[in-house]
Amino acid sequence: MQKTISNNPSSLSEHVTKTLEDYFSILENEIPSDVYQMVTQQVEKPMIEFVLKKNNYNQSRTAEMLGINRNTLRKKIQQHQIKK
């Protein structure tokens, strides 16, 4: 059986929701832009770095674990300037 992050009592989605609530409360009356991009950038890089380390920087295994194509992983490694 595959375990998911949501099996954790304090799930990732709860952390994201809390962080967004805090972010929006700081804004007061300002209208945010690119919230999707902001969240994606802040989550994607550490996720890729963590899974790469778990796989001893083996990109094929990392891509498989992440459920993305190896070439997509390589592009994201370059985009986020992730180094070994």
C-alpha positions as CSV (number, residue, x, y, z in Angstrom):
1,M,0.0,0.0,0.0
2,Q,1.4,3.4,-1.0
3,K,1.5,5.9,1.8
4,T,0.6,9.5,1.1
5,I,1.7,12.7,2.8
6,S,-1.9,13.2,4.0
7,N,-1.6,10.2,6.3
8,N,0.5,12.5,8.5
9,P,-1.5,14.1,11.2
10,S,-0.1,17.5,10.4
11,S,-0.3,17.2,6.6
12,L,1.5,19.2,4.0
13,S,-1.8,20.7,2.8
14,E,-2.5,22.0,6.3
15,H,0.9,23.7,6.4
16,V,0.3,25.2,3.0
17,T,-3.1,26.5,4.0
18,K,-1.7,28.0,7.2
19,T,1.1,29.7,5.3
20,L,-1.3,31.1,2.7
21,E,-3.6,32.4,5.5
22,D,-0.6,34.2,7.1
23,Y,0.5,35.5,3.7
24,F,-2.9,36.9,2.9
25,S,-3.3,38.5,6.3
26,I,-0.1,40.4,5.9
27,L,-1.2,41.8,2.6
28,E,-4.2,43.5,4.2
29,N,-5.9,45.2,1.2
30,E,-3.2,44.5,-1.4
31,I,-4.1,42.1,-4.2
32,P,-1.5,39.4,-4.6
33,S,-0.3,38.2,-8.0
34,D,1.3,34.9,-9.1
35,V,0.4,33.1,-5.9
36,Y,0.5,29.8,-7.8
37,Q,4.0,30.5,-9.1
38,M,5.2,31.6,-5.6
39,V,4.0,28.4,-3.9
40,T,5.2,26.2,-6.6
41,Q,8.7,27.7,-6.5
42,Q,8.9,27.4,-2.8
43,V,7.8,23.8,-2.7
44,E,9.3,22.4,-5.8
45,K,13.0,23.1,-5.2
46,P,13.3,21.6,-1.7
47,M,11.2,18.6,-2.8
48,I,13.5,17.9,-5.7
49,E,16.6,18.4,-3.5
50,F,15.3,16.1,-0.9
51,V,14.4,13.3,-3.3
52,L,17.7,13.6,-5.1
53,K,19.6,13.2,-1.9
54,K,17.5,10.2,-0.9
55,N,18.5,8.6,-4.2
56,N,22.2,9.6,-4.0
57,Y,21.6,12.1,-6.8
58,N,20.5,9.3,-9.2
59,Q,18.3,11.3,-11.6
60,S,16.5,8.3,-13.1
61,R,15.4,7.0,-9.7
62,T,14.5,10.5,-8.6
63,A,12.4,11.2,-11.6
64,E,10.6,7.8,-11.1
65,M,9.9,8.7,-7.4
66,L,8.6,12.1,-8.4
67,G,6.5,10.7,-11.2
68,I,8.0,12.9,-13.8
69,N,10.1,12.4,-17.0
70,R,13.9,12.4,-16.5
71,N,14.3,15.2,-19.0
72,T,11.7,17.2,-17.1
73,L,13.7,16.6,-13.9
74,R,16.9,17.8,-15.6
75,K,15.2,21.0,-16.7
76,K,13.9,21.6,-13.2
77,I,17.4,21.0,-11.7
78,Q,18.8,23.6,-14.1
79,Q,15.9,26.0,-13.5
80,H,16.3,25.9,-9.7
81,Q,20.2,25.8,-10.0
82,I,20.3,22.6,-7.8
83,K,23.9,21.4,-7.3
84,K,25.2,18.2,-5.8
